[in-house]
Amino acid sequence: MKKQIKSRRLTNQRILEMLPGGIAWVMILLPLWGAFLIPRIVAYFTIAFLVFWFYRSLEGSILGLRGLVKIKRSQKENWYQKYLKKKNDQSLSWEKIKHIVVIPNYNESVKIIASTLESLAAQKNIKKDQMFIVLAMEERAEGSHDRGDELLKMFKGKFGKLIAIYHPDNIVGEIKGKASNEAWAAKEIKKIVIDKEGFDIKEFTITSCDADAHLDQRYFSALSYHFATNPNRYLRFWQSPICWHNNYWKVPAFIRITGTLSNIGYLSSIQEPDGLFFNYSTYSTSLFMLDDVGYWDTDIIPEDWHIFLQAFFHKQGQVEVESIFLPTSIDAPEGKTYIAALKNRYEQCKRHAWGATDIPFAIQQAAKHKEIPFLVRFFRVYKVIEAHLLWSTNWFILTLGAWLPAMINPFFKQTALSYNLPKISQWILTTCLLFLIIMIIIDRAIRPQPPKKEAGRWFGFLELIQWVLMPIAALFMAVLPAIESQTRLMLGKRLEYKVTDKI
């Protein structure tokens, strides 16, 4: 009986894993096979998708502009004074709040991690003894102890605690990667500060911080404000807009293009009216909730959306993500050569797109947790599916959906619908370019000034004309790696975690 139940679970798991790739390929090939079987349905579907894309582009530009205003306002805010005005009997004491920052890393250089530590040491309105920094090192990485020791010496006395924790290799059931590393580090620091030293776990936030992340100087004062004053503090994640700005001027145009699109996408998504966005890359939550949830699962690769889903279902659908409008700047993928940089970006995107594994997880958890209202479960699962399917399919629908049916079906070509479809597509996509220009301007307004040695006199002109490459950049640097990940998942070929090179 137990074998039958286990076999049925494995079968259901495989079916769910095949779902993202299967649906993606049906949609990608729809203009081809549908041109012969259902050309009118393909045409109407394409029009509906174009209208949807128009709406999303308009929404993205409006939310981007609103986000820019919020960023400028947040960068001028004195968060401690705002706390003093708002605090009440339910508020936590500002001075008692402690911030654990876990920096998972593998082979990142001392220079890159030191730059991140400098941004943490420069936090405003936060005393140094409120900052507990954990260098989550991998034991298997060559020279990890040497790098850890050097960083501990460089930043001695800069924080309340600065410790290096080394994640053992080959733990049974674990997948090598960020999730297993930071789960180990978080559990270890909890043993030190809570179990041994007796601090109150409810006074701690914990931040998953990428090794190359530069947090705004006001980030932790803003986090203190939100954590101290929100009565639902133990049911929240906090997310800042993530921007690929650290090395924007050094990377190939294809990477700059996808980076800019991602930047505005993140800024827009954390303001979506439905409130169904997820935490991403570098984010914060309460140590109390993370401990209650059981920390990050250690048998996964992309961990950010997954830890939200873990918490969301564990807490009966009460968990949400709140925005902190203070940009976190990270590195775009680089390489020793131009081609190497493009390969690194492709591999990074493929790893991120492996988050399609969250679709089976979300569906299974939604079916299990029937105590959560159906619509709450439905829309959370829908959001995960929508994000990953749009990622892998939108390019093909937008570029081929309006043209391919008429090109390969001579009978459909004679219809008025076939004649008008390309015109409708051209008008909508041309209008969407105006929204794209707005998004580019917003990104430039957020971006710091370039170092003179990085951006020469011709950089501005080259940056302008690079956008003619956008369709090609989007295809090779975003869409194809997503398709590869979803196809691998569909075929049962697992993905290994590969760290993106930083220079």
C-alpha positions, 0 to 999 in steps of 0.5 A: 500500500505504501509503495502504491501511494509513493508511486502515485505521488511520484507520478503526480509530481512528474505530471506537474513538472511536465506542465510548464514546459508542455504548456509553453511549447503548445503556446510557442508552436500555436502560430504554426500548428494553429495556422492550419487547424484553427487560424481564426482562433489563433488570430483572436488569441493573438489580438487578445494577447496584444491587448493584454501586453498593451495593458501591462506595458501601460501599467508598467510605465505608470507604476514605474513613474510612481515608483520613481517618486516613491524612491526619491521620497524614501531617500529623503525620509528620516525613518527614525523620526517617522517611527517616533511619530507613529509608534504605539503600545504595539510597536517594538523598541527601535533600539532593541531591534537587531538585523541579521544579514546572511551573505551566501557566497561560493567563490566571490572575491574578497573585493566583491564581498567587501564592497557589500560589507561597506554598504552595510557598515554605512547604514544610517540611524542604525547602531553598529551593535544592531547589525549581525553579519554572517558570511555564509561560506561554502566549505568546499570552495577553495580558499574559503577560510582564507577569504573569510579570515581576511574579511573578518580582519578587514571589518573587525569592530564595524558590526555588533557581530561579524562571523563566518559560518562554513557550510559542510559539503555533501549533506545527504538530501541537499542540493548545492546552492544558495538555499542550502548554504543560507539555511545552514548559516541561518540555523547556526546564527540562531543557535548562537544569538538565540539559544546560547546568548538568550536574545529575543527571537521576536526582535530580529529581522533576517536578510538574505543578501546576495554577495554583490548587493549594495543596499541603500544607506537607509535600507535598515532604518526603513526596515526597522520602521516597518518591522517595529510599527507593523502589527503583522510583522511576523507575517511579512517579507520586505522587498526593495527594487533590485537594479543591475547598476553596480557594473552597468557600464562594463557589460555587453549591450545585450546584458544592459538591455535585459538588465534595464528591462528587469530593473523596471519590471522589478520596480513595477511588480512590487507595486502591482495593485493585486499585491500578489508579487513575491520577494526576490534576490535580496529580501528581509523577513522576521527570524521568528517566522523563518524559524517557524517555517523551518528555514529554506528548503535545501533540495531546491535551486531558486529559493526566493519565491519558494521561501515565500510559498513555504511561509504563505502556505504554512501560515494559512495564506496570511503572509504578504510582501511589502515594498521598501522603495530604496533600490538595492544595486547588484552586479550584472553577469560579467566574463573575461571575454565578451562571449563569456559574459553572454554565456554567464548571463544565459546560465544565470537566467536559466538558473532563475527560470528553474523557478518553474519548479515552484509551479508543481510545489505551489499546486501541491500546497494549494491542494493540501491547504484547503483551510485557505480560501479557494480564491486566495490559493487560486490567485497565488498559484496563477501568479506563479504560472503566469510569470513563468509562462509569459517569460518563455512564450511572450516573444513568440506570440508577439513576433510570430502570432500576427504574421505566421498564420497568413504566411503558411495558410493561403486560404486564411491569407485571403480573409479580412482578419488576416489582412488586419491582424498585422496592422493591429499588431504593428499599431499596438507594439509601436505604442508599447515602444512609447511606454518602453522609452518611459521605462528607460528614462526611469531607469536612468533617473534611478541609476547612479552616475557612471565612473568616468573610467567606465563610461567614455564620451560615446557611451551615451550615444551607444546606449541610445542606439543599443535598443535596436537590439532589444528583440534579439537580446530578449530572445537570447538573454531571457526567453531561450534560457527560460525555455531550456529550463522549462524543457529540462524540467518537462523531460526530467533533466535536473539542473545544477547550480552554477555561480555567476562569474563576477569580476 
